[in-house]
Amino acid sequence: MLLTHGGETAPDAPVLRTGGVPLVPEGFVWPTCRNCDGALQFLAHLPVDGGAVAVFFCQNDPGMCDDWDAGSGGNRAYLFSAPLTPAEVPAEGETLLGAVTALRPRPDDTATAAPVLGRLGGEPDWLQNDETPSCPSCAAPMAFTAELEEGHDHTTSANFGGGGLGYIFVCRPCERAAFLWQR
């Protein structure tokens, strides 16, 4: 399924979206970068069966932290179960994207005038080499879940190095998620 631009949506909408505020379980602590200790930027909310994936990456000093690598600590992805509520956003750091964009799923074979902003399911379209992460709990290869493009407006979109793609993976048995990007 392609993910196309679906216009603006509420910052805490429980829909496929980039930007806004993450929906999280009670007791959630906003993640920080292992490299610079700054608060990570919330990137995307992706509803999945029984919960949601929340993706974060470091944008405090772009290019200085290893935010592209799934295991470096410059990004985090979480697989949450319901119930979820809007997180409290830290007052400091580059924590939110400049806009909230709804993502509309469309079959790959459907013609659309809306900009394509990613894809759900299938196989990753690697820009470099296959970097499928292994689950940190069970060591099995994680399942590809979604691919995100930088966005429709460069002033409010994700920074994947200019023309990059973000990749989201999950391990459902271990309830873990991972994120990386390539350019």
TORSEMI-226510 format. One line per field, with one value per residue: residue number from 0; residue in three letters; x, y, z of N, C-alpha, C in turn. Coordinates in steps of 0.05 Angstrom, whole numbers, plus 5000, padded with zeros to 4 digits. Each point is the difference from the previous one (the first is absolute). Layout:
<nodes>
i	NUM_...
aa	ALA_...
n.u	X_...
n.v	Y_...
n.w	Z_...
ca.u	X_...
ca.v	Y_...
ca.w	Z_...
c.u	X_...
c.v	Y_...
c.w	Z_...
</nodes>
This chain:
<nodes>
i	0_1_2_3_4_5_6_7_8_9_10_11_12_13_14_15_16_17_18_19_20_21_22_23_24_25_26_27_28_29_30_31_32_33_34_35_36_37_38_39_40_41_42_43_44_45_46_47_48_49_50_51_52_53_54_55_56_57_58_59_60_61_62_63_64_65_66_67_68_69_70_71_72_73_74_75_76_77_78_79_80_81_82_83_84_85_86_87_88_89_90_91_92_93_94_95_96_97_98_99_100_101_102_103_104_105_106_107_108_109_110_111_112_113_114_115_116_117_118_119_120_121_122_123_124_125_126_127_128_129_130_131_132_133_134_135_136_137_138_139_140_141_142_143_144_145_146_147_148_149_150_151_152_153_154_155_156_157_158_159_160_161_162_163_164_165_166_167_168_169_170_171_172_173_174_175_176_177_178_179_180_181_182
aa	MET_LEU_LEU_THR_HIS_GLY_GLY_GLU_THR_ALA_PRO_ASP_ALA_PRO_VAL_LEU_ARG_THR_GLY_GLY_VAL_PRO_LEU_VAL_PRO_GLU_GLY_PHE_VAL_TRP_PRO_THR_CYS_ARG_ASN_CYS_ASP_GLY_ALA_LEU_GLN_PHE_LEU_ALA_HIS_LEU_PRO_VAL_ASP_GLY_GLY_ALA_VAL_ALA_VAL_PHE_PHE_CYS_GLN_ASN_ASP_PRO_GLY_MET_CYS_ASP_ASP_TRP_ASP_ALA_GLY_SER_GLY_GLY_ASN_ARG_ALA_TYR_LEU_PHE_SER_ALA_PRO_LEU_THR_PRO_ALA_GLU_VAL_PRO_ALA_GLU_GLY_GLU_THR_LEU_LEU_GLY_ALA_VAL_THR_ALA_LEU_ARG_PRO_ARG_PRO_ASP_ASP_THR_ALA_THR_ALA_ALA_PRO_VAL_LEU_GLY_ARG_LEU_GLY_GLY_GLU_PRO_ASP_TRP_LEU_GLN_ASN_ASP_GLU_THR_PRO_SER_CYS_PRO_SER_CYS_ALA_ALA_PRO_MET_ALA_PHE_THR_ALA_GLU_LEU_GLU_GLU_GLY_HIS_ASP_HIS_THR_THR_SER_ALA_ASN_PHE_GLY_GLY_GLY_GLY_LEU_GLY_TYR_ILE_PHE_VAL_CYS_ARG_PRO_CYS_GLU_ARG_ALA_ALA_PHE_LEU_TRP_GLN_ARG
n.u	5017_4994_5017_4977_5006_4992_5017_4991_5008_4984_5014_4977_4995_4982_5010_5004_5023_5010_5017_4996_4984_5020_4987_4999_5011_4985_5014_4993_5026_4999_5006_5025_5015_5010_5001_4978_4985_4996_4977_4990_5001_4974_5001_4991_4973_5004_4973_5002_4995_4980_5008_5024_5013_5018_5007_5025_5012_5027_4991_5013_5017_4982_5005_4996_4974_5004_4984_5017_5014_4989_5026_5004_4974_5003_4987_4974_4991_4975_4994_4979_4989_4975_4990_4997_5016_4994_5024_5014_5000_5025_5007_5021_5015_5009_4977_4992_4988_5005_4989_4974_5008_4974_5002_4993_4993_5014_4986_5021_4978_4996_4990_5018_4987_4993_5018_5017_4993_4994_5003_4978_5015_5000_5017_5021_4998_5020_5010_5008_5014_4992_4985_4987_4989_5016_4980_5001_4976_4991_5012_4974_5001_4999_4974_5004_4996_5018_4997_5016_4989_5017_4983_4977_5009_5022_4983_4982_5017_5002_5022_4997_5014_4975_4974_5003_5001_4978_5010_4976_5010_4987_5001_4978_5013_5020_4981_5017_5011_5007_5018_5003_5019_4996_5022
n.v	4976_5018_5017_5013_5024_5002_5020_5022_4994_4993_5015_4992_5003_4980_5015_4988_5008_5022_5005_5023_4989_4986_4978_5000_4979_4995_5020_5006_4996_5026_4988_4994_5016_4977_5014_5016_4980_5010_5013_4976_5003_5005_4977_4977_4999_4974_5002_4980_4975_5009_5020_5009_5008_5009_5019_5000_5024_5001_5024_4995_4984_5003_4975_5008_4992_4975_5019_4992_4993_4976_4996_5024_5002_5006_4978_5000_4976_5005_4975_5016_4990_4997_5019_5020_5018_5026_5000_5004_5022_4992_5018_4984_5008_4988_5004_5021_4987_5014_4977_4997_4977_4998_4974_5000_4976_4993_4982_4985_4987_5017_5012_5018_5023_4988_5016_4982_4993_4976_4978_4985_4984_4975_5008_5006_5025_4983_5023_4986_4989_4975_5014_4978_5014_4991_4986_5021_4990_4993_5021_4996_4997_5026_5002_5004_5025_5020_5016_5020_5017_5018_5003_5013_5009_5007_5021_4980_4989_4973_4999_4988_5021_5007_4992_4997_4975_5000_4981_4989_4988_4977_4993_4989_4977_5017_5009_4997_5024_5005_5020_5004_5015_5002_5008
n.w	5000_4982_5011_4997_4991_5025_4997_5013_5024_5020_5017_5011_4974_5005_4980_4976_5011_4989_5019_5014_5017_5011_4993_5027_5011_5021_5011_4975_4995_4993_4977_5007_4987_4994_4977_4999_5009_4977_5005_4993_4973_5005_4986_5010_4995_5004_4997_5018_4994_5015_4985_5004_4979_5017_4982_5010_4995_5003_5007_5023_4987_4980_4995_5025_5001_5008_4990_4982_5021_4995_5004_4988_5004_4974_5003_5001_5001_5005_5009_5000_5022_4993_5016_4983_5011_4994_4991_5022_4984_4999_5018_5002_4979_4978_5013_4984_4980_4978_4993_5002_4989_4992_5004_4975_5009_4979_4987_4997_4992_5020_4978_5008_5004_5023_5012_4991_5025_4988_5016_5001_5014_4992_4982_5015_4991_5005_5011_5020_5020_5000_5017_4993_5020_5018_5010_5017_5000_4975_4989_4997_4974_5002_5002_4974_5009_4998_4979_5008_4984_4993_4981_5000_5023_4987_5004_4995_4983_5000_5014_4977_5004_4993_4997_5026_5010_5016_5016_5003_5022_5002_5025_4989_4997_4994_4984_4979_4996_4975_4998_4974_4990_4974_4989
ca.u	4983_5013_4991_4999_4994_4971_4994_5006_4983_5005_5026_4998_4981_5009_5001_5026_5008_5027_4998_4981_5008_4997_4981_5018_4987_5006_5027_5019_5020_5009_5027_5021_5022_5023_5023_5001_4982_4977_4974_4996_4977_4980_4998_4976_4982_4990_4983_5003_4981_5002_5017_5012_5029_5008_5028_5014_5028_5013_5004_5011_5022_5000_5025_5019_4993_4995_4971_4993_5006_4979_5009_5020_4990_4991_4972_4985_4973_4986_4975_4983_4973_4980_4991_5021_4991_5022_5023_5008_5023_5021_5001_5025_5009_4985_4983_4977_5002_4987_4972_4988_4990_4987_5009_4977_5008_4988_5013_5022_4991_4980_5010_4993_5015_5012_5028_5005_5018_5011_4988_4995_5003_5017_5029_5012_5015_5025_5016_5028_4999_4980_5008_4978_5010_4993_4987_5019_4991_5002_5020_4988_4996_4975_4982_4996_4973_4994_5021_4991_5016_5005_4975_4992_5010_5026_5003_4986_5002_5022_5027_5014_5024_4994_4993_5002_4976_5000_4990_4989_4998_4990_5000_4975_5002_5015_4988_5022_5001_5025_4999_5025_4996_5022_5000
ca.v	5024_5025_5021_5025_5024_5001_5026_5003_4986_5008_4990_4976_4981_4972_4991_5001_5028_5010_5024_5000_4990_4971_4988_4983_4988_5014_4996_5004_5021_5009_4989_5019_4989_4988_5015_5027_5001_5018_4987_4992_5011_4981_5000_4987_4983_4980_4980_4972_4984_5001_5021_5019_5004_5028_5002_5024_5001_5024_5023_5022_5011_4981_4991_4994_4976_4978_4996_4983_4972_4989_4993_5019_5016_5026_4998_4979_4993_4984_4987_5003_4989_5019_5026_5020_5028_5018_5003_5026_5007_5016_5028_5006_4982_4999_4977_4996_5009_5026_4997_4973_4991_4975_4981_4984_4976_4995_4978_5007_5002_5021_5026_5022_5026_5007_4991_4975_5006_4976_4975_4981_4972_4992_4998_5026_5009_5010_5018_4990_4971_4990_5005_4990_4996_4976_5007_5000_4981_4972_4999_4993_5024_5014_5001_5026_5010_5023_5017_5027_5020_5023_5015_5016_5028_4998_5016_4988_4971_4986_5004_4975_5007_5011_4979_4974_4985_4988_4973_4992_4971_4991_4971_4998_4982_5013_5027_5019_5014_5013_5020_5009_5013_4999_5020
ca.w	5000_5000_5019_4985_5015_5006_5012_5028_5019_5027_5009_5016_4986_5001_4972_4988_4997_5009_5017_5022_5027_5001_5018_5015_5024_5025_5010_4979_5003_4973_4996_4995_4982_5014_4992_5010_5023_4995_4994_4972_4986_4993_4971_4988_5015_4981_5013_4992_5014_5029_5011_4981_5000_5003_4991_5008_4993_5010_4982_5016_4985_4977_4989_5021_5015_4981_5000_4977_5007_5018_5027_5010_5022_4989_4994_5014_4991_5021_4993_5023_5001_5010_4994_4995_5003_4990_5018_5008_4984_5014_4994_4986_4979_4974_5006_4982_4973_4995_4992_5003_4974_4999_4979_4990_4986_4973_4986_4982_4973_4998_4991_5018_4996_5025_5003_5014_5022_5012_4992_5021_4993_4977_5005_5000_4976_5011_4984_5002_5005_5019_5028_5017_5027_5016_5025_5022_5020_4992_4979_4974_4982_5005_4977_4988_5005_4984_4989_4999_4986_5017_5003_4977_5003_5013_5024_5023_4998_5012_4988_4994_4985_4974_4982_5012_5008_5027_5000_5026_5003_5026_5009_5015_5024_5022_5003_4996_4975_4993_4978_4988_4975_4981_4979
c.u	5018_4989_5001_4993_4970_4992_5008_4981_5007_5027_5000_4980_5012_5001_5029_5008_5030_4995_4979_5012_4996_4978_5015_4985_5007_5028_5022_5019_5011_5029_5021_5022_5023_5025_5002_4983_4976_4975_4998_4975_4980_4995_4973_4985_4987_4983_5005_4980_5006_5018_5011_5031_5004_5030_5011_5028_5012_5003_5011_5023_5004_5027_5021_4995_4993_4970_4991_5002_4980_5010_5019_4990_4992_4971_4987_4974_4988_4975_4984_4974_4981_4996_5023_4988_5023_5022_5004_5026_5021_5001_5025_5006_4982_4982_4977_5006_4985_4971_4991_4987_4987_5011_4977_5010_4984_5013_5021_4991_4978_5014_4992_5017_5014_5029_5002_5021_5011_4984_4997_5004_5017_5029_5012_5014_5026_5013_5029_4997_4977_5011_4977_5011_4991_4987_5021_4992_5005_5020_4990_4999_4972_4984_4997_4970_4993_5025_4990_5019_5002_4975_4995_5010_5026_5003_4987_5003_5024_5026_5014_5024_4995_4995_5002_4973_5004_4987_4992_4996_4989_5006_4976_5002_5014_4989_5022_4997_5027_4996_5028_4994_5025_4997_5019
c.v	5025_5018_5026_5023_5002_5027_5001_4984_5010_4989_4975_4980_4972_4988_4998_5029_5003_5025_4997_4990_4970_4991_4977_4987_5017_4994_5004_5023_5007_4991_5023_4986_4990_5016_5028_5005_5019_4983_4994_5014_4978_5002_4989_4983_4981_4980_4972_4984_5001_5021_5019_4999_5030_5001_5027_4999_5027_5021_5024_5014_4982_4994_4992_4975_4978_4993_4981_4970_4990_4994_5019_5017_5028_5000_4978_4995_4981_4988_5000_4985_5021_4995_5020_5028_5018_5003_5029_5006_5016_5029_5007_4979_5002_4975_4994_5009_5026_4998_4971_4993_4973_4984_4983_4975_4997_4976_5010_5005_5022_5026_5021_5024_5008_4991_4974_5006_4975_4976_4982_4972_4995_4996_5028_5005_5013_5019_4992_4969_4993_5003_4991_4995_4973_5010_4999_4979_4971_4995_4992_5025_5012_5002_5029_5008_5023_5014_5028_5017_5025_5017_5017_5029_4999_5016_4988_4969_4989_5006_4973_5006_5011_4977_4972_4987_4990_4973_4992_4969_4993_4970_4998_4982_5014_5028_5022_5012_5012_5018_5006_5015_4999_5024_4991
c.w	5000_5022_4985_5020_5005_5013_5029_5017_5028_5010_5016_4988_5000_4972_4991_4995_5006_5016_5021_5025_5000_5019_5014_5024_5025_5010_4979_5007_4973_4996_4994_4983_5017_4994_5013_5025_4996_4994_4970_4989_4993_4970_4990_5020_4979_5016_4988_5016_5030_5012_4979_5002_5001_4993_5008_4988_5007_4978_5015_4986_4975_4989_5021_5016_4979_4999_4978_5006_5020_5028_5013_5024_4991_4991_5017_4986_5021_4988_5026_4997_5011_5030_4998_5003_4991_5021_5008_4986_5016_4990_4984_4979_4976_5002_4981_4972_4997_4993_5005_4974_5002_4977_4992_4985_4974_4988_4980_4971_4996_4992_5020_4993_5025_5001_5016_5022_5014_4990_5025_4990_4975_5009_4999_4973_5010_4980_5000_5003_5018_5028_5019_5028_5012_5026_5022_5022_4991_4977_4973_4982_5005_4974_4990_5003_4982_4991_4999_4983_5017_5004_4975_5001_5016_5025_5025_5001_5015_4985_4997_4982_4972_4980_5011_5005_5028_4999_5028_5000_5027_5004_5018_5025_5024_5005_4999_4972_4995_4977_4991_4974_4983_4980_4978
</nodes>
